[in-house]
Amino acid sequence: MNAPVSFWEQRWADKADIVVVGAGLVGLQSAIKLKQKFSHRKVWIIESSTFGSPASLRNAGFACFGSLGEILDDAKNISLDDALGLYALRYQGLQKLISTYGETTIGYENSGGYEIFKNSESEEFDRIAENVDSINEKLFEVHGQMSFHIKKSSSFGMDIHPSAIFSPGEGAIQTHLLYETIRKHAVSLGIEIFSGLQVESFHPLESLKWNLKFANSDISVVAQELIICTNGFTRQILPELDVAPARGQVLVTEAIPTLPFRGIFHYDKGYVYFRSLGARILIGGARNIDFKGEETMSQETTDQLVSHLKNILNEVIVPGLNPKIDYQWAGTMGMASDRQPIIKQIEPHLHCCVRMGGMGVALSAWASEKLVNLID
């Protein structure tokens, strides 16, 4: 049973002007840009988890914007022009994020990214590699360099196809530094962040305001503007939107002093991803072996996927080393067959910025800016 709400608590809760639901990278940056645009208005962020955000502090730390194979696969569901446009948005969003906060502050490392293939995937490699020149030509104006190169992969010490497709613009971040930096920025502007409040419902008031009710508190919050930035958890409060939760499971090994590679890697059509993390290896993904089972908001890891990721680690990435796993966790992304984010007004004074498609790091700065431009 929740404790009764005091007169003073409710008076205080009625004071919000703008409420952002979700304290992830998109929610934090949306609140920051709203406060910068409307400096005289009170901006609050409400977050359901007690510590951080379920995806933004649980991702793999990839600063990526799409492998060549991913672009070609996206083009099967959307047009090639749309797939290239999404690549450009991710790239531009990442540059905006880096220029705002600085490489060192967020732990950014421009290590480059590699799309690698199984030994048995020579035909798949050839199919993708034959598009390198044409896609490079189409993307050249995005960042003034060739987006993809074919490179030898023998120096990695992996049991993979001898050639890989290299993306020199990709890199890695230290997720905790990125999140801490943006959160501190929000707090420095006077934005208040309230954790541990699960939005159960909201409804409009006659005065063109929104009244929020919570599953775990009897207090109610009134907002003049309500912004939903819940990404993979959007079904809980906006079930009509086409946003499916997609669990991403992640493992981190013990330190491997002889680790022969650095950088980020996309494997098995991008469904498996791994990176160097100092002398450790971080590996995650593999939801393609159980799409239905991974369409969940659960933060638990599963024996099936953990076992599959360990097999790839021990048989493909560092054959024969069998490193110990020091950490394993899961985070929730927001997905759909249409990879475009949903950034729109739903009703007067109600907007959303969701469905980052597993690219929240790259898209967050751009998406939050687009959202704020919709609000007067």
N, C-alpha and C positions, 0 to 999 in steps of 0.2 A: 504494500500500500504506500502511495506517495504521501509525503508530508504536506499538510495544507499550505496553501500559498498565502503569504502575508500581504497586507494592504500595501506595504512599501515595495515588496518584490513586484507586484503587478503594476504599480505606478511606474516603476523603473522599466519593466518589460514593454510598456506602451510607448517608449521613447524612441524606438528605432525608426529611421527614415527608409533605409535600404537594407534588406536582409538577403544575404547570399547563402544558399544552402549547399554545403560542401566545401571543405577546407583543403582540397587538393590543389595542384598547381594551377588549374584553370580557375577554381573558385578564389584562391588567394589573389591571383593577378587581375581577375575581374573586379574584386573589391578594391584593389589598389588603384586601378584605372578609374573606377567610379568615384573614389575619394578625391583623386586628382582633378576630375572633371567637376565634381560637386563638393567643393571643399567645406561648404557650410552645412552639409548634411551628415547625419550620423550613419555610419556604415557598419553593420554587424555581419559576422560569419557564424553560421551554426553548423556544427559537425557532429555526426553520430558517434564516431569512434572516440574513445577516451584519449588516445595518443595518436597524433598525426592523422593520416588519411589512408583508407584501405588500399589505394593503388599508388598514390604519389610517394609513399615511403616504402613501397613493397615491389617496386619495379626492378628491372635489371640494370638500369643505369646506362641505357643505350642512347646516344645522341645521333640517331640515324633518321633517314628520310625515305628509304625504299631501295631495295636491291633491284637489279635489272630484271631478274626473274619475277619479282613481285609486281613490277610495273606491267610486264607482259601478262601476268595472271589477272591483274586488276582490269586490264583492257578487255578481257573476255566478258566481264560483268558490266563494265562501264566502257565508254569509248576510250581509245588511246589518248585523245586530247585531254579527256577528263583525268585519266591516270597520270599523265604528265603534269597537268595542272595541280593535282594533289601533291605530287613530288615537289613542285615548286613552292607550294604553300608550306610544306614541312620544312624545306630548306630555309625559306625566308623567315619562318617562325623561329627556327633555331638560331639564326643569325641575330634576330631581334633580342632573343633571350640572352645570348652571350654578350652582345653590345651593351645591354642594360646592366648586367650584373658582373661581367668580367670573367675571363676564363679561370683565373686562379681561385676566385671566390667560390665558384661552383664546382671546382675540381674537374674542369674540362680538359680532355686530352685528345688532340686531333691525331688519333692513331691510325685512321683509315679503317674501312670495313671490307670484309671479304665474303663473297658468296661462294661456298664450296660445295662439292658434289661427291656422291658415293663413287667408288671405283666402277661400279656397274652402270653409272649414268653418263656414259660417253655421249650417247645420243641427246640426252637432255642438256648436257653442257654445250654441245654443238648448236642445238636449237636456240639457246639463249645467246651464245657468243656471236652468232651470225647477225644479231641485232645491235651489236655494240656501236658500229659506226653510225647507223641511221638514228639511234636514240641519242648518241652524243651530239649529233648535229642539231637535233630538235631541242636539246636541253642546254646548248652552249650559252644562250643568252641569260639563262637562270643564274649562273655563277661564274661565267667567263673562263671555264676550263672544261676539259674532257671529264665527263662524269664517271666513266667506266673504262677500265683497262684490263686486258688479259695478262695474268701473271702466273708464274710457276709457283707451286705450293709445296715443293719437296722440302723446303727448309723448316716447315712447321712440325715435322715429325709425326704427322697424322696418317692414318690409313684412308686416304681419300684420292680422288681423281688428281692427276699431276698438274692440272691447271685450275685456276680460280679466277673469278671476276672481281677486280679491286675497285672500290669506291673511295678515292682519296679525300673526299670531303667529310666522311663520317668520323665519328669518334665516340668517346665514352665520358660519362660524368660520374661524380661521386654524389649519389642520390641524396644522402643526408645533408651534404653541404648546400646543394641546390635548394632543397626544401627549407632548410634553416635560414638561408639568405633571404628567400622570398617572404617567409613568415615574419622575419625580423623587420623587413621593409614595411609590411602591412601594419605591424604593431607601431612602428615609428610614426606612421601617419595618423595614429589615433583610431585605427580600426580595432574593434573588439571581437575576439574570437571565443566562442563558447563551445566546448567539447562535451560529448556525452549526452547530447539531445537528439533523439531519433524522431524526425518529423513523421507524424502519423497521418495528419490531414491538414488541409488549409482551405479556407473558403473566403469569398469576397465579403466585405462589409459595405454598407450603403454609401459610405464616404469615399469610395474608390480606394480602399485599403484592403490588405489581406491579413487574416487572422490565422496564425499557425498554432496547431495543437501537437503535443508530443506524446509518444508512447510511454515514456518513463518520467514524466513530470506533469503536474497539474497546472503549471504556469502556462500562459498563452502569450504569444508575441504578436504585436500588430506592426505591419510594415506598409509604407506607401508604395514601395517597389519591391517585388519578390523575384529573385534570380535563382534558378535551379542549375547547379553545376555538379550533379551527382554521378555523371558518367555511367559506369557499370551497374550502379544501384538505382538507376532512374525508374525502373519498373515499379519500385516500391511506392512512388508518389505520382508518377506520370505514366501509367501503364499503357496509355494509348500511343505513346511514341515507339518507333521501331528501333529500340535499343536492347540488345540481348547481352546479359552478363557473360563474360568469358574468363574463366579462371586461368591464370598463368602460374604454373608451379616452378619454383626456382631452387637450385642447390648451389652451395659454395663449398669448395674443397678446402682441405688444409693447405698450407703453403707448400709449393713444389719448387725447391731451389733450382732444379734443372729445367724449368719451364722454357720451351724453345720458341715461343711466339708471344707477340703482343698485338692487341687490337681487338676488334669485334668481328664476329663471324655469324653468318646466316647459313643454315644447313637444312636439308629435307624441305625444300621449297619455302624456307623461311620460318617454318613452324617450330624448328629447334634453333635456338640462338645461344651463343656462348661468347665469353670474353675473358681476357686476362684481367685480374683484379689484384694488382701487385704481383706476388708470386702464386696467387691462388687462381682457380678457374671458377667462374660463375657460369652455370648452364641452366637453361629453362625452356619452357614451352611444351611441345609435343601434344598439344590438345587435339591434333588431327587424328590421333589414334582412338579418341573417344569424344567427338564433338558434342554429342548430346550430354554425356556425363559432365563435361567441363562447362556447360551452359548453366552456371550456378554462381550464387553469391557466397557460397561457403568459402572460408579461408583455410580449410584443412587441405593438407597434401594427401595424395592417395598412393597406395603401394604400387598400383599398376603403372602410373606415370613416373614415379620416383625410380622404379626398377628399370623402366625404358630409358630414362635419362642417364642412369648409372651405366647401362650397357653401352650407350653411345660414348660416354666419357671414357670407359675402360677399353673399349674395342676400337674406337675411331679416333678420339682426340689425343689421348695419351696411352696408347696400347701397352698393356703389360704393367703399368704403374699402380693401378688400383688405389688411387688416393682416398683417404678417409674424407667423409663428408662432415663438415663442421656445422653447417647451417642448412636448413630447408624451410621454405615458407611458400605462401601463395598470395596472389593479389588478384583483383577483379578489374578487368577491362570492359569497355562498352563497345560492342560490335554490331555489324549488320552487313548484308551483302553489298549495300551501297556504302562505300567507305567514307563518304562525305560527312563531316560533322553536322549536327543539327544546331543551328544558332538562329533563333527566331523569337518573335513575340507570339505567345500562345493566346493571351487575352490582354486587355489593357492592364498595364502595370505588372504583367507576369511574363517573364522571358526565360529561355533556357539556353544553355551552352553545354551540350553533351555529345556523346558518341565520338570519342577521339580515335577509335579503331586501333588501339595499342600504340598510338603515336602521340600520347599526351605531352611528353617532354618537348617534342619538336613543334607541336601545334599550339601549345598553351598560350604563348605570347601573342600569336596572330589571332587565335580564337577569342581571347578575352578582349582584344582591341576591337574586333568586329562586333562583338556583343555590345560593348559600351557605346559604340557609334549608333546603335539602334535606340538608345534611351535618351530622352530629352529631359 
